[in-house]
Amino acid sequence: MPKFTVSIGYCDYDDNVDVKELINKADLALYESKRTGRNKVTRYKDSIIFANS
């Protein structure tokens, strides 16, 4: 049986932010989930910073 993992990233909706920025924030949160162990749900926060590696 194959093993699957699920990683989810999301951000809070804000009427003052355009859709592209909301999608970008959710995408950053998704990659934070994957980077920190997978099988996680991560909420976007301004402190998510990625090192260039």
mmCIF entry with sequence, helices, sheets and N, C-alpha, C, O atoms, coordinates in Angstrom:
data_MODEL
# 
_entry.id   MODEL 
# 
_entity.id                         1 
_entity.type                       polymer 
_entity.pdbx_number_of_molecules   1 
# 
_entity_poly.entity_id                      1 
_entity_poly.type                           'polypeptide(L)' 
_entity_poly.nstd_linkage                   no 
_entity_poly.nstd_monomer                   no 
_entity_poly.pdbx_seq_one_letter_code       MPKFTVSIGYCDYDDNVDVKELINKADLALYESKRTGRNKVTRYKDSIIFANS 
_entity_poly.pdbx_seq_one_letter_code_can   MPKFTVSIGYCDYDDNVDVKELINKADLALYESKRTGRNKVTRYKDSIIFANS 
_entity_poly.pdbx_strand_id                 A 
# 
loop_
_entity_poly_seq.entity_id 
_entity_poly_seq.num 
_entity_poly_seq.mon_id 
_entity_poly_seq.hetero 
1 1  MET n 
1 2  PRO n 
1 3  LYS n 
1 4  PHE n 
1 5  THR n 
1 6  VAL n 
1 7  SER n 
1 8  ILE n 
1 9  GLY n 
1 10 TYR n 
1 11 CYS n 
1 12 ASP n 
1 13 TYR n 
1 14 ASP n 
1 15 ASP n 
1 16 ASN n 
1 17 VAL n 
1 18 ASP n 
1 19 VAL n 
1 20 LYS n 
1 21 GLU n 
1 22 LEU n 
1 23 ILE n 
1 24 ASN n 
1 25 LYS n 
1 26 ALA n 
1 27 ASP n 
1 28 LEU n 
1 29 ALA n 
1 30 LEU n 
1 31 TYR n 
1 32 GLU n 
1 33 SER n 
1 34 LYS n 
1 35 ARG n 
1 36 THR n 
1 37 GLY n 
1 38 ARG n 
1 39 ASN n 
1 40 LYS n 
1 41 VAL n 
1 42 THR n 
1 43 ARG n 
1 44 TYR n 
1 45 LYS n 
1 46 ASP n 
1 47 SER n 
1 48 ILE n 
1 49 ILE n 
1 50 PHE n 
1 51 ALA n 
1 52 ASN n 
1 53 SER n 
# 
_struct_asym.id          A 
_struct_asym.entity_id   1 
# 
_struct_conf.conf_type_id            HELX_P 
_struct_conf.id                      HELX_P1 
_struct_conf.pdbx_PDB_helix_id       AA1 
_struct_conf.beg_label_comp_id       VAL 
_struct_conf.beg_label_asym_id       A 
_struct_conf.beg_label_seq_id        19 
_struct_conf.pdbx_beg_PDB_ins_code   ? 
_struct_conf.end_label_comp_id       ARG 
_struct_conf.end_label_asym_id       A 
_struct_conf.end_label_seq_id        35 
_struct_conf.pdbx_end_PDB_ins_code   ? 
_struct_conf.beg_auth_comp_id        VAL 
_struct_conf.beg_auth_asym_id        A 
_struct_conf.beg_auth_seq_id         19 
_struct_conf.end_auth_comp_id        ARG 
_struct_conf.end_auth_asym_id        A 
_struct_conf.end_auth_seq_id         35 
_struct_conf.pdbx_PDB_helix_class    1 
_struct_conf.details                 ? 
_struct_conf.pdbx_PDB_helix_length   17 
# 
_struct_conf_type.id          HELX_P 
_struct_conf_type.criteria    ? 
_struct_conf_type.reference   ? 
# 
_struct_sheet.id               AA1 
_struct_sheet.type             ? 
_struct_sheet.number_strands   2 
_struct_sheet.details          ? 
# 
_struct_sheet_order.sheet_id     AA1 
_struct_sheet_order.range_id_1   1 
_struct_sheet_order.range_id_2   2 
_struct_sheet_order.offset       ? 
_struct_sheet_order.sense        parallel 
# 
loop_
_struct_sheet_range.sheet_id 
_struct_sheet_range.id 
_struct_sheet_range.beg_label_comp_id 
_struct_sheet_range.beg_label_asym_id 
_struct_sheet_range.beg_label_seq_id 
_struct_sheet_range.pdbx_beg_PDB_ins_code 
_struct_sheet_range.end_label_comp_id 
_struct_sheet_range.end_label_asym_id 
_struct_sheet_range.end_label_seq_id 
_struct_sheet_range.pdbx_end_PDB_ins_code 
_struct_sheet_range.beg_auth_comp_id 
_struct_sheet_range.beg_auth_asym_id 
_struct_sheet_range.beg_auth_seq_id 
_struct_sheet_range.end_auth_comp_id 
_struct_sheet_range.end_auth_asym_id 
_struct_sheet_range.end_auth_seq_id 
AA1 1 ILE A 8  ? TYR A 10 ? ILE A 8  TYR A 10 
AA1 2 VAL A 41 ? ARG A 43 ? VAL A 41 ARG A 43 
# 
loop_
_atom_site.group_PDB 
_atom_site.id 
_atom_site.type_symbol 
_atom_site.label_atom_id 
_atom_site.label_alt_id 
_atom_site.label_comp_id 
_atom_site.label_asym_id 
_atom_site.label_entity_id 
_atom_site.label_seq_id 
_atom_site.pdbx_PDB_ins_code 
_atom_site.Cartn_x 
_atom_site.Cartn_y 
_atom_site.Cartn_z 
_atom_site.occupancy 
_atom_site.B_iso_or_equiv 
_atom_site.pdbx_formal_charge 
_atom_site.auth_seq_id 
_atom_site.auth_comp_id 
_atom_site.auth_asym_id 
_atom_site.auth_atom_id 
_atom_site.pdbx_PDB_model_num 
ATOM 1   N N  . MET A 1 1  ? 0.851   -1.174 0.000  1.00 0.00 ? 1  MET A N  1 
ATOM 2   C CA . MET A 1 1  ? 0.000   0.000  0.000  1.00 0.00 ? 1  MET A CA 1 
ATOM 3   C C  . MET A 1 1  ? 0.895   1.234  0.000  1.00 0.00 ? 1  MET A C  1 
ATOM 4   O O  . MET A 1 1  ? 1.763   1.360  0.864  1.00 0.00 ? 1  MET A O  1 
ATOM 5   N N  . PRO A 1 2  ? 0.700   2.152  -0.957 1.00 0.00 ? 2  PRO A N  1 
ATOM 6   C CA . PRO A 1 2  ? 1.524   3.364  -0.986 1.00 0.00 ? 2  PRO A CA 1 
ATOM 7   C C  . PRO A 1 2  ? 1.240   4.265  0.214  1.00 0.00 ? 2  PRO A C  1 
ATOM 8   O O  . PRO A 1 2  ? 0.131   4.294  0.747  1.00 0.00 ? 2  PRO A O  1 
ATOM 9   N N  . LYS A 1 3  ? 2.259   4.986  0.613  1.00 0.00 ? 3  LYS A N  1 
ATOM 10  C CA . LYS A 1 3  ? 2.117   5.926  1.728  1.00 0.00 ? 3  LYS A CA 1 
ATOM 11  C C  . LYS A 1 3  ? 1.925   7.334  1.165  1.00 0.00 ? 3  LYS A C  1 
ATOM 12  O O  . LYS A 1 3  ? 2.659   7.764  0.275  1.00 0.00 ? 3  LYS A O  1 
ATOM 13  N N  . PHE A 1 4  ? 0.942   8.033  1.691  1.00 0.00 ? 4  PHE A N  1 
ATOM 14  C CA . PHE A 1 4  ? 0.669   9.401  1.276  1.00 0.00 ? 4  PHE A CA 1 
ATOM 15  C C  . PHE A 1 4  ? 0.878   10.341 2.446  1.00 0.00 ? 4  PHE A C  1 
ATOM 16  O O  . PHE A 1 4  ? 0.652   9.975  3.600  1.00 0.00 ? 4  PHE A O  1 
ATOM 17  N N  . THR A 1 5  ? 1.309   11.550 2.142  1.00 0.00 ? 5  THR A N  1 
ATOM 18  C CA . THR A 1 5  ? 1.379   12.592 3.153  1.00 0.00 ? 5  THR A CA 1 
ATOM 19  C C  . THR A 1 5  ? 0.518   13.764 2.692  1.00 0.00 ? 5  THR A C  1 
ATOM 20  O O  . THR A 1 5  ? 0.319   13.970 1.495  1.00 0.00 ? 5  THR A O  1 
ATOM 21  N N  . VAL A 1 6  ? 0.015   14.522 3.651  1.00 0.00 ? 6  VAL A N  1 
ATOM 22  C CA . VAL A 1 6  ? -0.812  15.683 3.340  1.00 0.00 ? 6  VAL A CA 1 
ATOM 23  C C  . VAL A 1 6  ? -0.257  16.888 4.074  1.00 0.00 ? 6  VAL A C  1 
ATOM 24  O O  . VAL A 1 6  ? -0.110  16.876 5.296  1.00 0.00 ? 6  VAL A O  1 
ATOM 25  N N  . SER A 1 7  ? 0.047   17.917 3.320  1.00 0.00 ? 7  SER A N  1 
ATOM 26  C CA . SER A 1 7  ? 0.514   19.178 3.889  1.00 0.00 ? 7  SER A CA 1 
ATOM 27  C C  . SER A 1 7  ? -0.413  20.275 3.383  1.00 0.00 ? 7  SER A C  1 
ATOM 28  O O  . SER A 1 7  ? -0.711  20.350 2.191  1.00 0.00 ? 7  SER A O  1 
ATOM 29  N N  . ILE A 1 8  ? -0.862  21.122 4.297  1.00 0.00 ? 8  ILE A N  1 
ATOM 30  C CA . ILE A 1 8  ? -1.809  22.175 3.956  1.00 0.00 ? 8  ILE A CA 1 
ATOM 31  C C  . ILE A 1 8  ? -1.290  23.506 4.479  1.00 0.00 ? 8  ILE A C  1 
ATOM 32  O O  . ILE A 1 8  ? -0.785  23.594 5.599  1.00 0.00 ? 8  ILE A O  1 
ATOM 33  N N  . GLY A 1 9  ? -1.418  24.526 3.664  1.00 0.00 ? 9  GLY A N  1 
ATOM 34  C CA . GLY A 1 9  ? -1.086  25.888 4.085  1.00 0.00 ? 9  GLY A CA 1 
ATOM 35  C C  . GLY A 1 9  ? -2.281  26.785 3.861  1.00 0.00 ? 9  GLY A C  1 
ATOM 36  O O  . GLY A 1 9  ? -2.966  26.674 2.844  1.00 0.00 ? 9  GLY A O  1 
ATOM 37  N N  . TYR A 1 10 ? -2.534  27.671 4.800  1.00 0.00 ? 10 TYR A N  1 
ATOM 38  C CA . TYR A 1 10 ? -3.648  28.605 4.647  1.00 0.00 ? 10 TYR A CA 1 
ATOM 39  C C  . TYR A 1 10 ? -3.314  29.939 5.278  1.00 0.00 ? 10 TYR A C  1 
ATOM 40  O O  . TYR A 1 10 ? -2.369  30.057 6.058  1.00 0.00 ? 10 TYR A O  1 
ATOM 41  N N  . CYS A 1 11 ? -4.106  30.944 4.928  1.00 0.00 ? 11 CYS A N  1 
ATOM 42  C CA . CYS A 1 11 ? -3.951  32.263 5.532  1.00 0.00 ? 11 CYS A CA 1 
ATOM 43  C C  . CYS A 1 11 ? -5.331  32.820 5.835  1.00 0.00 ? 11 CYS A C  1 
ATOM 44  O O  . CYS A 1 11 ? -6.334  32.356 5.292  1.00 0.00 ? 11 CYS A O  1 
ATOM 45  N N  . ASP A 1 12 ? -5.372  33.805 6.694  1.00 0.00 ? 12 ASP A N  1 
ATOM 46  C CA . ASP A 1 12 ? -6.631  34.451 7.042  1.00 0.00 ? 12 ASP A CA 1 
ATOM 47  C C  . ASP A 1 12 ? -7.065  35.380 5.911  1.00 0.00 ? 12 ASP A C  1 
ATOM 48  O O  . ASP A 1 12 ? -6.244  36.060 5.296  1.00 0.00 ? 12 ASP A O  1 
ATOM 49  N N  . TYR A 1 13 ? -8.353  35.394 5.655  1.00 0.00 ? 13 TYR A N  1 
ATOM 50  C CA . TYR A 1 13 ? -8.906  36.269 4.620  1.00 0.00 ? 13 TYR A CA 1 
ATOM 51  C C  . TYR A 1 13 ? -8.915  37.707 5.119  1.00 0.00 ? 13 TYR A C  1 
ATOM 52  O O  . TYR A 1 13 ? -9.244  37.979 6.274  1.00 0.00 ? 13 TYR A O  1 
ATOM 53  N N  . ASP A 1 14 ? -8.551  38.615 4.233  1.00 0.00 ? 14 ASP A N  1 
ATOM 54  C CA . ASP A 1 14 ? -8.540  40.045 4.551  1.00 0.00 ? 14 ASP A CA 1 
ATOM 55  C C  . ASP A 1 14 ? -9.079  40.791 3.339  1.00 0.00 ? 14 ASP A C  1 
ATOM 56  O O  . ASP A 1 14 ? -8.513  40.695 2.250  1.00 0.00 ? 14 ASP A O  1 
ATOM 57  N N  . ASP A 1 15 ? -10.174 41.539 3.518  1.00 0.00 ? 15 ASP A N  1 
ATOM 58  C CA . ASP A 1 15 ? -10.779 42.303 2.416  1.00 0.00 ? 15 ASP A CA 1 
ATOM 59  C C  . ASP A 1 15 ? -9.812  43.298 1.784  1.00 0.00 ? 15 ASP A C  1 
ATOM 60  O O  . ASP A 1 15 ? -9.991  43.679 0.627  1.00 0.00 ? 15 ASP A O  1 
ATOM 61  N N  . ASN A 1 16 ? -8.797  43.719 2.521  1.00 0.00 ? 16 ASN A N  1 
ATOM 62  C CA . ASN A 1 16 ? -7.873  44.743 2.047  1.00 0.00 ? 16 ASN A CA 1 
ATOM 63  C C  . ASN A 1 16 ? -6.671  44.185 1.281  1.00 0.00 ? 16 ASN A C  1 
ATOM 64  O O  . ASN A 1 16 ? -5.797  44.940 0.857  1.00 0.00 ? 16 ASN A O  1 
ATOM 65  N N  . VAL A 1 17 ? -6.630  42.870 1.108  1.00 0.00 ? 17 VAL A N  1 
ATOM 66  C CA . VAL A 1 17 ? -5.495  42.229 0.437  1.00 0.00 ? 17 VAL A CA 1 
ATOM 67  C C  . VAL A 1 17 ? -5.996  41.593 -0.848 1.00 0.00 ? 17 VAL A C  1 
ATOM 68  O O  . VAL A 1 17 ? -7.055  40.964 -0.856 1.00 0.00 ? 17 VAL A O  1 
ATOM 69  N N  . ASP A 1 18 ? -5.246  41.748 -1.936 1.00 0.00 ? 18 ASP A N  1 
ATOM 70  C CA . ASP A 1 18 ? -5.722  41.174 -3.194 1.00 0.00 ? 18 ASP A CA 1 
ATOM 71  C C  . ASP A 1 18 ? -5.517  39.661 -3.222 1.00 0.00 ? 18 ASP A C  1 
ATOM 72  O O  . ASP A 1 18 ? -4.708  39.108 -2.478 1.00 0.00 ? 18 ASP A O  1 
ATOM 73  N N  . VAL A 1 19 ? -6.267  39.019 -4.096 1.00 0.00 ? 19 VAL A N  1 
ATOM 74  C CA . VAL A 1 19 ? -6.313  37.557 -4.155 1.00 0.00 ? 19 VAL A CA 1 
ATOM 75  C C  . VAL A 1 19 ? -4.939  36.951 -4.405 1.00 0.00 ? 19 VAL A C  1 
ATOM 76  O O  . VAL A 1 19 ? -4.604  35.924 -3.814 1.00 0.00 ? 19 VAL A O  1 
ATOM 77  N N  . LYS A 1 20 ? -4.139  37.567 -5.269 1.00 0.00 ? 20 LYS A N  1 
ATOM 78  C CA . LYS A 1 20 ? -2.797  37.035 -5.550 1.00 0.00 ? 20 LYS A CA 1 
ATOM 79  C C  . LYS A 1 20 ? -1.948  36.993 -4.295 1.00 0.00 ? 20 LYS A C  1 
ATOM 80  O O  . LYS A 1 20 ? -1.207  36.033 -4.083 1.00 0.00 ? 20 LYS A O  1 
ATOM 81  N N  . GLU A 1 21 ? -2.042  38.012 -3.463 1.00 0.00 ? 21 GLU A N  1 
ATOM 82  C CA . GLU A 1 21 ? -1.263  38.028 -2.220 1.00 0.00 ? 21 GLU A CA 1 
ATOM 83  C C  . GLU A 1 21 ? -1.761  36.967 -1.244 1.00 0.00 ? 21 GLU A C  1 
ATOM 84  O O  . GLU A 1 21 ? -0.959  36.330 -0.560 1.00 0.00 ? 21 GLU A O  1 
ATOM 85  N N  . LEU A 1 22 ? -3.072  36.772 -1.174 1.00 0.00 ? 22 LEU A N  1 
ATOM 86  C CA . LEU A 1 22 ? -3.624  35.727 -0.309 1.00 0.00 ? 22 LEU A CA 1 
ATOM 87  C C  . LEU A 1 22 ? -3.124  34.349 -0.752 1.00 0.00 ? 22 LEU A C  1 
ATOM 88  O O  . LEU A 1 22 ? -2.734  33.527 0.078  1.00 0.00 ? 22 LEU A O  1 
ATOM 89  N N  . ILE A 1 23 ? -3.139  34.107 -2.051 1.00 0.00 ? 23 ILE A N  1 
ATOM 90  C CA . ILE A 1 23 ? -2.651  32.825 -2.575 1.00 0.00 ? 23 ILE A CA 1 
ATOM 91  C C  . ILE A 1 23 ? -1.169  32.657 -2.270 1.00 0.00 ? 23 ILE A C  1 
ATOM 92  O O  . ILE A 1 23 ? -0.737  31.570 -1.888 1.00 0.00 ? 23 ILE A O  1 
ATOM 93  N N  . ASN A 1 24 ? -0.388  33.716 -2.435 1.00 0.00 ? 24 ASN A N  1 
ATOM 94  C CA . ASN A 1 24 ? 1.042   33.651 -2.134 1.00 0.00 ? 24 ASN A CA 1 
ATOM 95  C C  . ASN A 1 24 ? 1.283   33.315 -0.660 1.00 0.00 ? 24 ASN A C  1 
ATOM 96  O O  . ASN A 1 24 ? 2.159   32.512 -0.339 1.00 0.00 ? 24 ASN A O  1 
ATOM 97  N N  . LYS A 1 25 ? 0.508   33.929 0.232  1.00 0.00 ? 25 LYS A N  1 
ATOM 98  C CA . LYS A 1 25 ? 0.666   33.650 1.661  1.00 0.00 ? 25 LYS A CA 1 
ATOM 99  C C  . LYS A 1 25 ? 0.310   32.203 1.986  1.00 0.00 ? 25 LYS A C  1 
ATOM 100 O O  . LYS A 1 25 ? 1.010   31.549 2.760  1.00 0.00 ? 25 LYS A O  1 
ATOM 101 N N  . ALA A 1 26 ? -0.773  31.701 1.399  1.00 0.00 ? 26 ALA A N  1 
ATOM 102 C CA . ALA A 1 26 ? -1.153  30.306 1.622  1.00 0.00 ? 26 ALA A CA 1 
ATOM 103 C C  . ALA A 1 26 ? -0.080  29.363 1.070  1.00 0.00 ? 26 ALA A C  1 
ATOM 104 O O  . ALA A 1 26 ? 0.209   28.329 1.671  1.00 0.00 ? 26 ALA A O  1 
ATOM 105 N N  . ASP A 1 27 ? 0.503   29.721 -0.067 1.00 0.00 ? 27 ASP A N  1 
ATOM 106 C CA . ASP A 1 27 ? 1.566   28.920 -0.664 1.00 0.00 ? 27 ASP A CA 1 
ATOM 107 C C  . ASP A 1 27 ? 2.804   28.884 0.236  1.00 0.00 ? 27 ASP A C  1 
ATOM 108 O O  . ASP A 1 27 ? 3.410   27.828 0.420  1.00 0.00 ? 27 ASP A O  1 
ATOM 109 N N  . LEU A 1 28 ? 3.173   30.031 0.791  1.00 0.00 ? 28 LEU A N  1 
ATOM 110 C CA . LEU A 1 28 ? 4.304   30.067 1.732  1.00 0.00 ? 28 LEU A CA 1 
ATOM 111 C C  . LEU A 1 28 ? 4.036   29.176 2.944  1.00 0.00 ? 28 LEU A C  1 
ATOM 112 O O  . LEU A 1 28 ? 4.926   28.465 3.410  1.00 0.00 ? 28 LEU A O  1 
ATOM 113 N N  . ALA A 1 29 ? 2.815   29.221 3.442  1.00 0.00 ? 29 ALA A N  1 
ATOM 114 C CA . ALA A 1 29 ? 2.467   28.370 4.589  1.00 0.00 ? 29 ALA A CA 1 
ATOM 115 C C  . ALA A 1 29 ? 2.526   26.897 4.206  1.00 0.00 ? 29 ALA A C  1 
ATOM 116 O O  . ALA A 1 29 ? 2.951   26.069 5.013  1.00 0.00 ? 29 ALA A O  1 
ATOM 117 N N  . LEU A 1 30 ? 2.106   26.554 2.989  1.00 0.00 ? 30 LEU A N  1 
ATOM 118 C CA . LEU A 1 30 ? 2.183   25.172 2.516  1.00 0.00 ? 30 LEU A CA 1 
ATOM 119 C C  . LEU A 1 30 ? 3.629   24.690 2.519  1.00 0.00 ? 30 LEU A C  1 
ATOM 120 O O  . LEU A 1 30 ? 3.923   23.607 3.026  1.00 0.00 ? 30 LEU A O  1 
ATOM 121 N N  . TYR A 1 31 ? 4.531   25.489 1.956  1.00 0.00 ? 31 TYR A N  1 
ATOM 122 C CA . TYR A 1 31 ? 5.931   25.072 1.925  1.00 0.00 ? 31 TYR A CA 1 
ATOM 123 C C  . TYR A 1 31 ? 6.554   25.020 3.315  1.00 0.00 ? 31 TYR A C  1 
ATOM 124 O O  . TYR A 1 31 ? 7.479   24.243 3.552  1.00 0.00 ? 31 TYR A O  1 
ATOM 125 N N  . GLU A 1 32 ? 6.061   25.832 4.223  1.00 0.00 ? 32 GLU A N  1 
ATOM 126 C CA . GLU A 1 32 ? 6.522   25.733 5.623  1.00 0.00 ? 32 GLU A CA 1 
ATOM 127 C C  . GLU A 1 32 ? 6.084   24.397 6.218  1.00 0.00 ? 32 GLU A C  1 
ATOM 128 O O  . GLU A 1 32 ? 6.848   23.773 6.955  1.00 0.00 ? 32 GLU A O  1 
ATOM 129 N N  . SER A 1 33 ? 4.876   23.956 5.913  1.00 0.00 ? 33 SER A N  1 
ATOM 130 C CA . SER A 1 33 ? 4.407   22.641 6.371  1.00 0.00 ? 33 SER A CA 1 
ATOM 131 C C  . SER A 1 33 ? 5.319   21.537 5.865  1.00 0.00 ? 33 SER A C  1 
ATOM 132 O O  . SER A 1 33 ? 5.719   20.651 6.619  1.00 0.00 ? 33 SER A O  1 
ATOM 133 N N  . LYS A 1 34 ? 5.638   21.598 4.598  1.00 0.00 ? 34 LYS A N  1 
ATOM 134 C CA . LYS A 1 34 ? 6.502   20.570 4.007  1.00 0.00 ? 34 LYS A CA 1 
ATOM 135 C C  . LYS A 1 34 ? 7.912   20.630 4.588  1.00 0.00 ? 34 LYS A C  1 
ATOM 136 O O  . LYS A 1 34 ? 8.520   19.597 4.867  1.00 0.00 ? 34 LYS A O  1 
ATOM 137 N N  . ARG A 1 35 ? 8.423   21.838 4.768  1.00 0.00 ? 35 ARG A N  1 
ATOM 138 C CA . ARG A 1 35 ? 9.790   22.010 5.264  1.00 0.00 ? 35 ARG A CA 1 
ATOM 139 C C  . ARG A 1 35 ? 9.953   21.508 6.696  1.00 0.00 ? 35 ARG A C  1 
ATOM 140 O O  . ARG A 1 35 ? 11.022  21.031 7.077  1.00 0.00 ? 35 ARG A O  1 
ATOM 141 N N  . THR A 1 36 ? 8.886   21.620 7.483  1.00 0.00 ? 36 THR A N  1 
ATOM 142 C CA . THR A 1 36 ? 8.999   21.286 8.911  1.00 0.00 ? 36 THR A CA 1 
ATOM 143 C C  . THR A 1 36 ? 8.403   19.931 9.266  1.00 0.00 ? 36 THR A C  1 
ATOM 144 O O  . THR A 1 36 ? 8.095   19.678 10.430 1.00 0.00 ? 36 THR A O  1 
ATOM 145 N N  . GLY A 1 37 ? 8.238   19.066 8.288  1.00 0.00 ? 37 GLY A N  1 
ATOM 146 C CA . GLY A 1 37 ? 7.897   17.703 8.638  1.00 0.00 ? 37 GLY A CA 1 
ATOM 147 C C  . GLY A 1 37 ? 6.752   17.047 7.903  1.00 0.00 ? 37 GLY A C  1 
ATOM 148 O O  . GLY A 1 37 ? 6.515   15.856 8.106  1.00 0.00 ? 37 GLY A O  1 
ATOM 149 N N  . ARG A 1 38 ? 6.037   17.754 7.068  1.00 0.00 ? 38 ARG A N  1 
ATOM 150 C CA . ARG A 1 38 ? 4.921   17.184 6.308  1.00 0.00 ? 38 ARG A CA 1 
ATOM 151 C C  . ARG A 1 38 ? 3.811   16.705 7.237  1.00 0.00 ? 38 ARG A C  1 
ATOM 152 O O  . ARG A 1 38 ? 3.947   16.733 8.461  1.00 0.00 ? 38 ARG A O  1 
ATOM 153 N N  . ASN A 1 39 ? 2.698   16.260 6.622  1.00 0.00 ? 39 ASN A N  1 
ATOM 154 C CA . ASN A 1 39 ? 1.522   15.827 7.391  1.00 0.00 ? 39 ASN A CA 1 
ATOM 155 C C  . ASN A 1 39 ? 1.109   16.878 8.415  1.00 0.00 ? 39 ASN A C  1 
ATOM 156 O O  . ASN A 1 39 ? 0.801   16.561 9.564  1.00 0.00 ? 39 ASN A O  1 
ATOM 157 N N  . LYS A 1 40 ? 1.108   18.135 7.974  1.00 0.00 ? 40 LYS A N  1 
ATOM 158 C CA . LYS A 1 40 ? 0.796   19.245 8.876  1.00 0.00 ? 40 LYS A CA 1 
ATOM 159 C C  . LYS A 1 40 ? -0.134  20.236 8.203  1.00 0.00 ? 40 LYS A C  1 
ATOM 160 O O  . LYS A 1 40 ? -0.253  20.280 6.979  1.00 0.00 ? 40 LYS A O  1 
ATOM 161 N N  . VAL A 1 41 ? -0.788  21.028 9.036  1.00 0.00 ? 41 VAL A N  1 
ATOM 162 C CA . VAL A 1 41 ? -1.540  22.184 8.577  1.00 0.00 ? 41 VAL A CA 1 
ATOM 163 C C  . VAL A 1 41 ? -0.865  23.407 9.178  1.00 0.00 ? 41 VAL A C  1 
ATOM 164 O O  . VAL A 1 41 ? -0.682  23.484 10.393 1.00 0.00 ? 41 VAL A O  1 
ATOM 165 N N  . THR A 1 42 ? -0.494  24.363 8.334  1.00 0.00 ? 42 THR A N  1 
ATOM 166 C CA . THR A 1 42 ? 0.221   25.550 8.797  1.00 0.00 ? 42 THR A CA 1 
ATOM 167 C C  . THR A 1 42 ? -0.526  26.805 8.386  1.00 0.00 ? 42 THR A C  1 
ATOM 168 O O  . THR A 1 42 ? -0.913  26.965 7.228  1.00 0.00 ? 42 THR A O  1 
ATOM 169 N N  . ARG A 1 43 ? -0.723  27.687 9.346  1.00 0.00 ? 43 ARG A N  1 
ATOM 170 C CA . ARG A 1 43 ? -1.349  28.989 9.102  1.00 0.00 ? 43 ARG A CA 1 
ATOM 171 C C  . ARG A 1 43 ? -0.257  29.991 8.782  1.00 0.00 ? 43 ARG A C  1 
ATOM 172 O O  . ARG A 1 43 ? 0.775   30.023 9.453  1.00 0.00 ? 43 ARG A O  1 
ATOM 173 N N  . TYR A 1 44 ? -0.474  30.813 7.759  1.00 0.00 ? 44 TYR A N  1 
ATOM 174 C CA . TYR A 1 44 ? 0.501   31.840 7.402  1.00 0.00 ? 44 TYR A CA 1 
ATOM 175 C C  . TYR A 1 44 ? 0.646   32.843 8.541  1.00 0.00 ? 44 TYR A C  1 
ATOM 176 O O  . TYR A 1 44 ? -0.333  33.267 9.155  1.00 0.00 ? 44 TYR A O  1 
ATOM 177 N N  . LYS A 1 45 ? 1.880   33.199 8.797  1.00 0.00 ? 45 LYS A N  1 
ATOM 178 C CA . LYS A 1 45 ? 2.174   34.291 9.729  1.00 0.00 ? 45 LYS A CA 1 
ATOM 179 C C  . LYS A 1 45 ? 3.351   35.055 9.151  1.00 0.00 ? 45 LYS A C  1 
ATOM 180 O O  . LYS A 1 45 ? 4.166   34.488 8.423  1.00 0.00 ? 45 LYS A O  1 
ATOM 181 N N  . ASP A 1 46 ? 3.441   36.329 9.469  1.00 0.00 ? 46 ASP A N  1 
ATOM 182 C CA . ASP A 1 46 ? 4.488   37.172 8.882  1.00 0.00 ? 46 ASP A CA 1 
ATOM 183 C C  . ASP A 1 46 ? 5.899   36.693 9.212  1.00 0.00 ? 46 ASP A C  1 
ATOM 184 O O  . ASP A 1 46 ? 6.852   37.087 8.540  1.00 0.00 ? 46 ASP A O  1 
ATOM 185 N N  . SER A 1 47 ? 6.047   35.870 10.209 1.00 0.00 ? 47 SER A N  1 
ATOM 186 C CA . SER A 1 47 ? 7.387   35.429 10.612 1.00 0.00 ? 47 SER A CA 1 
ATOM 187 C C  . SER A 1 47 ? 7.903   34.250 9.788  1.00 0.00 ? 47 SER A C  1 
ATOM 188 O O  . SER A 1 47 ? 9.021   33.792 10.025 1.00 0.00 ? 47 SER A O  1 
ATOM 189 N N  . ILE A 1 48 ? 7.129   33.747 8.835  1.00 0.00 ? 48 ILE A N  1 
ATOM 190 C CA . ILE A 1 48 ? 7.631   32.652 7.989  1.00 0.00 ? 48 ILE A CA 1 
ATOM 191 C C  . ILE A 1 48 ? 8.675   33.240 7.042  1.00 0.00 ? 48 ILE A C  1 
ATOM 192 O O  . ILE A 1 48 ? 8.366   34.077 6.194  1.00 0.00 ? 48 ILE A O  1 
ATOM 193 N N  . ILE A 1 49 ? 9.906   32.787 7.204  1.00 0.00 ? 49 ILE A N  1 
ATOM 194 C CA . ILE A 1 49 ? 11.018  33.270 6.396  1.00 0.00 ? 49 ILE A CA 1 
ATOM 195 C C  . ILE A 1 49 ? 11.781  32.051 5.894  1.00 0.00 ? 49 ILE A C  1 
ATOM 196 O O  . ILE A 1 49 ? 12.056  31.124 6.656  1.00 0.00 ? 49 ILE A O  1 
ATOM 197 N N  . PHE A 1 50 ? 12.116  32.058 4.629  1.00 0.00 ? 50 PHE A N  1 
ATOM 198 C CA . PHE A 1 50 ? 12.850  30.943 4.054  1.00 0.00 ? 50 PHE A CA 1 
ATOM 199 C C  . PHE A 1 50 ? 14.274  31.373 3.751  1.00 0.00 ? 50 PHE A C  1 
ATOM 200 O O  . PHE A 1 50 ? 14.518  32.420 3.152  1.00 0.00 ? 50 PHE A O  1 
ATOM 201 N N  . ALA A 1 51 ? 15.203  30.538 4.182  1.00 0.00 ? 51 ALA A N  1 
ATOM 202 C CA . ALA A 1 51 ? 16.608  30.783 3.845  1.00 0.00 ? 51 ALA A CA 1 
ATOM 203 C C  . ALA A 1 51 ? 16.854  30.248 2.445  1.00 0.00 ? 51 ALA A C  1 
ATOM 204 O O  . ALA A 1 51 ? 16.259  29.243 2.054  1.00 0.00 ? 51 ALA A O  1 
ATOM 205 N N  . ASN A 1 52 ? 17.700  30.890 1.702  1.00 0.00 ? 52 ASN A N  1 
ATOM 206 C CA . ASN A 1 52 ? 18.084  30.378 0.388  1.00 0.00 ? 52 ASN A CA 1 
ATOM 207 C C  . ASN A 1 52 ? 19.082  29.270 0.587  1.00 0.00 ? 52 ASN A C  1 
ATOM 208 O O  . ASN A 1 52 ? 20.236  29.503 0.948  1.00 0.00 ? 52 ASN A O  1 
ATOM 209 N N  . SER A 1 53 ? 18.616  28.043 0.343  1.00 0.00 ? 53 SER A N  1 
ATOM 210 C CA . SER A 1 53 ? 19.540  26.899 0.513  1.00 0.00 ? 53 SER A CA 1 
ATOM 211 C C  . SER A 1 53 ? 19.458  25.968 -0.642 1.00 0.00 ? 53 SER A C  1 
ATOM 212 O O  . SER A 1 53 ? 20.159  24.957 -0.671 1.00 0.00 ? 53 SER A O  1 
# 
